[in-house]
Amino acid sequence: MRIAQKPERPRRRLASVLAGVGLVAAVIIGVVLFVQSLPANITLNGASVEVHGGKTLGDALSASGVKPQPGDLLAVDGSVLEAGKGEPFHATVNGEKVTELDTKLGSGDVVEIGDGGPIEEPSDSVETAIPWTVAQEGNGVIHLVEGEGKDGVKATKTGKTSGITAEQVKQEPSNIVRRNVSPDVGDDKVIALTFDDGPWGDQTGQVLDVLAEHGAKATFFTVGNRIEQDNGDAFVKRAVSEGHQVCTHSYDHAAGSGQGVNLGFMSPEEQKAEVEKGRAAIEAVTGAEASRIFRTPGGNFGDDVVKNIGPLIKAEIGWNIDSSDWRRPGADAIAKQIEDAWPGAIVLMHDGGGDRSQTIEALKKALPRLKDQGYRFITIDELLQYPLS
């Protein structure tokens, strides 16, 4: 019995296909090898360079002849620990920093390369606060409080190699600025009359009567606990209704630890409470937000007080003329002080803190004389509308 032989044709076809695939692969490999053998045309430091071999950054340096110098290893204080032990070179490819010499390059790449930079030694670092302070500008009696006090940050570094210690400021402190300014009133003959330590019963009412008679406006720096007694709320309401400005002079005139005269003797919390409670006493009567214009007891507005109450106020108001009515030198002497005022001056008087009958009589003498000279009497807020410098 004869066995039929399988046809040879399918095997021949498979062999032909494999041979064709092999030929195509060989062609592709050949093309790839040919392309890879072509140099990369790059721009290095502004010059055209052909890069052969592996077409790496190192090859580009060899082709260009550029020889960057390494940087130094520095101690934490900036002194040199070891020359040439820093960054070996500084390079970018198409604007991106690279650090390896075997970085591959392609035609059209733009390479910038130069000397290496310094490297700082490893270190241990401890951060601490830089306290903010009060900066002062100018000599005027209007004390504007600007800015927000915020501590800065410094790092104290100790080098692990050198053992050297150095400080570095990481964030500067943000200081509060006390800008001491004066109003430029030009040719306007205006004076700011101010009264401290009230309300004080009928005395404050009599002061208001004299002001009303002469069409004068004034600013009252009130003591909070005085508003809460002797019908003080009624006098505050009257002052506001008649166009006067009412501000706080503290809650109890720095009583207790402040010795009745100086917020600086008090704790930060007590100082803030004097302002906040003083404003609250006004708001309880008027139903409106109290002014952030303030006058410190005794005019004591040192840096510690500025630091503690500065964020609570817009300005602290001093004076150009002290009428000395608190000494009770007589109505004529007080009147003379008031009459010595000049355009833009702030005059200190008192409607409270004791017998102010001399002050009332002095106002009756001085106001008509000043009016005859063309003066007007305005509030502190109105004075602050003029340019300040």
Secondary structure as the mmCIF struct_conf table of DSSP 4:
data_model
#
loop_
_struct_conf.conf_type_id
_struct_conf.id
_struct_conf.beg_label_comp_id
_struct_conf.beg_label_asym_id
_struct_conf.beg_label_seq_id
_struct_conf.end_label_comp_id
_struct_conf.end_label_asym_id
_struct_conf.end_label_seq_id
HELX_LH_PP_P HELX_LH_PP_P1 ARG A 2 PRO A 7
BEND BEND1 GLU A 8 GLU A 8
HELX_RH_AL_P HELX_RH_AL_P1 ARG A 9 SER A 37
BEND BEND2 LEU A 38 LEU A 38
HELX_LH_PP_P HELX_LH_PP_P2 PRO A 39 PRO A 39
STRN STRN1 ALA A 40 LEU A 44
TURN_TY1_P TURN_TY1_P1 ASN A 45 GLY A 46
STRN STRN2 ALA A 47 VAL A 51
TURN_TY1_P TURN_TY1_P2 GLY A 53 GLY A 54
STRN STRN3 THR A 56 THR A 56
HELX_RH_AL_P HELX_RH_AL_P2 LEU A 57 SER A 64
HELX_LH_PP_P HELX_LH_PP_P3 PRO A 68 PRO A 70
STRN STRN4 LEU A 73 LEU A 74
TURN_TY1_P TURN_TY1_P3 VAL A 76 ASP A 77
BEND BEND3 GLY A 78 GLY A 78
STRN STRN5 VAL A 80 GLU A 82
TURN_TY1_P TURN_TY1_P4 ALA A 83 GLY A 84
BEND BEND4 GLY A 86 GLY A 86
BEND BEND5 PRO A 88 PRO A 88
STRN STRN6 PHE A 89 VAL A 93
TURN_TY1_P TURN_TY1_P5 ASN A 94 GLY A 95
STRN STRN7 GLU A 96 VAL A 98
TURN_TY1_P TURN_TY1_P6 LEU A 101 ASP A 102
STRN STRN8 LYS A 104 LYS A 104
TURN_TY1_P TURN_TY1_P7 SER A 107 GLY A 108
STRN STRN9 VAL A 110 ASP A 115
HELX_LH_PP_P HELX_LH_PP_P4 GLY A 116 PRO A 118
STRN STRN10 ILE A 119 GLU A 120
HELX_LH_PP_P HELX_LH_PP_P5 GLU A 121 PRO A 122
STRN STRN11 SER A 123 ILE A 130
STRN STRN12 VAL A 134 GLU A 137
BEND BEND6 VAL A 141 VAL A 141
STRN STRN13 ILE A 142 GLU A 146
BEND BEND7 GLY A 147 GLY A 147
STRN STRN14 LYS A 150 LYS A 150
STRN STRN15 GLY A 152 GLY A 159
TURN_TY1_P TURN_TY1_P8 LYS A 160 SER A 162
STRN STRN16 THR A 165 GLN A 171
STRN STRN17 SER A 174 SER A 174
STRN STRN18 ILE A 176 VAL A 181
STRN STRN19 PRO A 183 PRO A 183
TURN_TY1_P TURN_TY1_P9 GLY A 186 ASP A 187
STRN STRN20 VAL A 190 ASP A 196
BEND BEND8 ASP A 197 ASP A 197
TURN_TY1_P TURN_TY1_P10 GLY A 201 GLY A 201
HELX_RH_AL_P HELX_RH_AL_P3 ASP A 202 GLU A 213
TURN_TY1_P TURN_TY1_P11 HIS A 214 GLY A 215
STRN STRN21 ALA A 218 THR A 222
HELX_RH_AL_P HELX_RH_AL_P4 GLY A 224 ILE A 227
TURN_TY1_P TURN_TY1_P12 GLU A 228 GLU A 228
BEND BEND9 GLN A 229 GLN A 229
TURN_TY1_P TURN_TY1_P13 ASP A 230 ASN A 231
HELX_RH_AL_P HELX_RH_AL_P5 GLY A 232 SER A 241
TURN_TY1_P TURN_TY1_P14 GLU A 242 GLY A 243
STRN STRN22 GLN A 245 THR A 248
BEND BEND10 HIS A 249 HIS A 249
BEND BEND11 TYR A 251 ALA A 254
HELX_RH_3T_P HELX_RH_3T_P1 GLY A 256 GLY A 258
TURN_TY1_P TURN_TY1_P15 GLN A 259 VAL A 261
HELX_RH_3T_P HELX_RH_3T_P2 LEU A 263 PHE A 265
BEND BEND12 MET A 266 MET A 266
HELX_RH_AL_P HELX_RH_AL_P6 PRO A 268 THR A 286
BEND BEND13 GLY A 287 ALA A 288
HELX_LH_PP_P HELX_LH_PP_P6 GLU A 289 SER A 291
BEND BEND14 ARG A 292 ARG A 292
STRN STRN23 ILE A 293 PHE A 294
HELX_RH_3T_P HELX_RH_3T_P3 PRO A 297 GLY A 299
HELX_RH_AL_P HELX_RH_AL_P7 ASP A 303 ILE A 309
HELX_RH_3T_P HELX_RH_3T_P4 GLY A 310 LEU A 312
BEND BEND15 LYS A 314 LYS A 314
STRN STRN24 ALA A 315 ILE A 317
BEND BEND16 ASN A 320 ASN A 320
STRN STRN25 ILE A 321 ASP A 322
HELX_RH_3T_P HELX_RH_3T_P5 ASP A 325 ARG A 327
HELX_RH_AL_P HELX_RH_AL_P8 ALA A 331 GLU A 339
TURN_TY1_P TURN_TY1_P16 ASP A 340 ASP A 340
TURN_TY1_P TURN_TY1_P17 PRO A 343 GLY A 344
STRN STRN26 ILE A 346 HIS A 350
BEND BEND17 ASP A 351 GLY A 354
HELX_RH_AL_P HELX_RH_AL_P9 SER A 357 ASP A 372
TURN_TY1_P TURN_TY1_P18 GLN A 373 GLY A 374
STRN STRN27 ARG A 376 PHE A 377
HELX_RH_AL_P HELX_RH_AL_P10 ILE A 380 LEU A 383
TURN_TY1_P TURN_TY1_P19 LEU A 384 GLN A 385
BEND BEND18 TYR A 386 TYR A 386
STRN STRN28 LEU A 388 LEU A 388
#
